[in-house]
Structures are given as structure tokens and as C-alpha cells.
Amino acid sequence: MKGVESMNFFEIVLTLAISLGAVVWGVNIYNQKGTWFLAGWNTMSKEEKAAYNEKAICHLFGKCVVFCGIGAFLLLYGSFNHNDYILCVGLGIIAIMIILSIIIPKINSKKYRQYKS
């Protein structure tokens, strides 16, 4: 078939390694393991960490990272197979997850912050 190419071994390994790595990392974050790898979390003082609901934040970011892993799979698969539709779907999933991970804690701050009364 004209224009249809199959992925070589390196492309398959790269696609699976990146996407599965993100999914595994996301599941670990969801289960509150590996929070040291969240940007800024390990540099916070104990007082700053106490102001946040760690379980809710881990659930949100864990879900976002898992979906980013799925998006990365689609993005790489579409890129290596020259399928712009699949590539754009993957890119869209990643973009939506990044935007949601920023907006959701701002919109629903009561769930993600712990206010002392």
C-alpha cells in the first residue's frame, strides 16, 4: 500500500517505554507513592505540605499522568505511522490533561487545600 509504513523495532520500544512508563508512574502517584517526583512537592516544607490534601492531589495528578501516558502512546504511534489524526488526538489528550491539572485545583480549592479553622 502506498504511504503505509510499519514501525521499526526501535520505534515500537520507544513508544511502549514512554507510554507504559507514564502509566506506571501515574498509577503510583494515584496510590500516593512516588510523590517525591512531583514538581515542587519535595521542596515544600512540612508546613506547606500540611496546607494541601495530599490524597486528593495524588488522585488528580495520578489520573492526569495516566491519561498523558495514553496520549503519548497515540502521539508517538501516529507520528511513527504518519497518521496525523491519531497524532492530533494524542496531542489533544495531553493538552487537555495539562490544562485540567492546572484548572481543577483552582476551581475546587476546598477539595485540594486544607484550611485551618
Secondary structure, 3 states (H helix, E strand, C coil): CCCCCCCCHHHHHHHHHHHHHHHHHHHHHHCCCCHHHCCCCCCCCHHHHHCECHHHHHHHHHHHHHHHHHHHHHHHHHHHCCCHHHHHHHHHHHHHHHHHHHHHHHHCHHHHECCCC
